[in-house]
Amino acid sequence: MRNLENTRVLIIMPAWNEADCVGSTVAEVLSLNEPYDVLVVNDGSTDETASCAAAAGAVVMNLPFNLGVGGAMRAGFRYAQRLGYQQVIQVDADGQHDPRNIREVINGLQSADISIGARFADRGDYVVSGPRKWAMKLLAFVLTKLAKTPLTDVTSGFRAGNERAIAQYLDHYPAEYLGDTIDSLVVAIRSGLTVTQVPVEMRPRQGGTPSHHPIKAAVYLGRSFFALAFALTRKRSNLKFPLTTPAEQK
């Protein structure tokens, strides 16, 4: 039966061939003096990702084949809803998201349905250049207008959500490239969910191979335009949210 009194935070950690660092990332999260549960969604890995995550103390959900981040996160949201979690947050298995920032991002849910850990908000020294920088600036400009609140890092995966966000994501959470960040956020905003951002610092990968090679950077610009244009054609969610918004709870 669904536990409506579950006040713990579910950390959803999608992982594909992250055996080099997922164990240390899980251990770092669980070492914090916080009410966090860690779910590692093993996205069809061919290495020891699952066993490393389990040994570090995470609950592991094994997907039969690689679905991508969007598919892995959707499976995590379903798990969260079934077990009655009221707050969830995505944390990368590669260690780039500093677990010490989790509480700050979660606290953003006091005033919004979705809280984004933003890399470009006057904190830290994370930088991008070239086509990726132009794409991120354009996306941030458009989504700032949609959300009616300043947003600087709309492609960040370091993102928390409350029960309203979980329900909306289960209704619409795409698996295509950039869809899990841009498309899902656009539809959530157009469906009435509120968004805020919290400045965070990014760290270098703690192991493994970066997913974005510099040679592919130019492709990012075109894909970003396509993801945004496609997202704006999506129908807004028809869900009737029975829960009050964070603003109404005050």
Secondary structure, DSSP 4 states (H G I P E B T S, - for coil): ---TT--SEEEEEEESS-TTTHHHHHHHHHTSSS-EEEEEEEES-SSSHHHHHHHTT-EEEEESS---HHHHHHHHHHHHHHTT-SEEEE--TTS-B-GGGHHHHHHGGGT-SEEEEESSSSSS-----HHHHHHHHHHHHHHHHHHTS--S-TT-S-EEEEHHHHHHHHHS---STTIIIIIHHHHHHHTT--EEEEE--B---SSS--SS-GGGHHHHHHHHHHHHHHHHHSPPP-----SPPHHHH-
